[in-house]
Amino acid sequence: MMHGSSADSLTRLTDQVVGAVDGGADGAEIGTGLFAASGVLVDEPSLRRALTDPSTEAAGRTGLAEAVFGKHVSDAAASIVAQAAGLRWVSSSDLGRALEQLGVIAIVRAADREGAGDRVEAELFGFGRTVTEHHDLRSALSDPARSVADKQALVHSLLDGKAHPGTVMLVEQAAGGRHLTLTNAIDTFVELAAGSRDRVVATVRVAQPLGADEEKRLAAALSAQYDRTVHINTVVDPSVLGGIHVTVGDEVVDGTVSSRLAEAGRRLAG
């Protein structure tokens, strides 16, 4: 989460990206360009510092960004990078992080424009669960001996033709190793995807899959509580025994049998 001037700059740029994509700009092209620029800034700290140096006039920083990126990404992406360089950032690393987040938003908004926003969110979450549950895949995608290109090729081979193109691009970016783990990156992207569509993500753990009516009622209840549309991601976890465990951001509602048994045990022990 960004703070201060970085948060203000990110909000300003987010509005611009959303407006551009909703207005018909190629969100996938913008997203891939922003991902590329973000990667360069992560790898080149001297450039990152030059583009965020508050002692340099905004016009100078903007001109430098245009000179570096103008011929390597789309005009729309280059324009956003240049404008980002002209804004204020609390730390130089915030600029690269912001460009990645803006890339995610551009790709998700493009998918949403064609009616595939829910699909992309669900596929992102589903792939994250697959990685968590399959040791061999998790090891392959976290192996430091494998190149980023190799990991991205593996993701492409698994998802191409089976998932939405936007999902493939986002998971390939997540496999780039810019985050602590691939699943951490995917969780972050899921939150960004929901936020860009003015939604809240609720992760629901249950012992048995919810029926369609049950999920609909739960989504309606949570949407009323948070005054925003709630997207539910369901995790079937036999350890909950019964009941339901809901996580929305930092808030947890634990109504599972296992938690009640654990609480009873603590009381008896006390």
C-alpha positions, 0 to 999 in steps of 0.5 A, a space after each residue: 500500500 502506498 502513502 502520501 504523495 505516492 498514493 495521490 500520484 497513483 490515484 491520479 494515474 489510475 483515473 487516467 488509465 481507467 478513462 483511457 481503456 474505457 474510452 477504447 484504448 487497447 488495455 492489453 497493449 498499455 498493460 504490457 508496456 507498463 509491465 515492461 517499463 516497471 521491469 526496467 525500473 526495478 532492474 535499473 536503480 539509477 534510472 529509477 532515482 533519476 525519474 523520481 528525483 524531487 530536485 529535478 524539474 518535472 519537465 526534465 523527468 518527463 522528458 527523460 522518461 519519454 527519451 528512454 521508453 518512447 521507442 520501446 512501448 506503445 504511445 499510450 503506455 509511454 505517455 503514462 510512464 512520462 506523466 508518472 515521472 512528472 509526479 511526486 513519489 515518496 520513494 523511488 521504488 514506488 514508481 516501478 510498483 505503481 506502473 505494475 499496478 497500473 498495468 494490471 488495472 489496464 488489462 483487467 479493465 480491458 477484459 471487463 469492457 468485453 464482459 470478461 472481468 469476472 472470468 479473469 478474477 476467477 481464473 487468477 484466483 483459481 491458478 493461485 490455488 492450483 499453485 498452492 495445492 501442487 508442490 511440483 508446479 509451485 517448485 517449478 515456478 519458484 526455482 531460482 535456477 530457472 529463468 524468468 522467461 522459462 517460468 513465463 513459458 511454462 505459465 503460457 503452456 499451461 494457460 494459453 487457449 484455456 484461460 482468457 488472454 488477460 489472465 495469461 498476461 497477468 500470471 506471466 507477470 506474476 511469474 516474473 519474480 518481482 514479488 515474494 512469491 508467485 501466489 503473493 503476486 496473484 493475491 495482489 493482482 486479484 485485489 487490484 482487479 476487484 478494486 479497479 472494478 469497484 468490488 471487494 474480494 471475499 475468500 470463503 473457506 468451507 468444508 463442502 462447496 457452496 450451492 449456487 443459492 447459498 453463494 448468492 445469498 452470502 454475496 448479497 449479505 456481504 455486499 450489503 455489509 460493505 456497500 459494494 459488490 462482493 466477489 466470492 472466491 471459495 476454498 474447499 477446506 475439510 479442516 473447517 469441519 463445518 460452518 464458514 470462514 470469511 476473509 475480506 481484506 484484513 477482516 475475518 469472520 470465523 464461524 467454523 466448527 473447528 474454531 468453536 471446538 478450539 475455543 471450547 478447548 481453550 476454555 477447558 484448559 483455562 
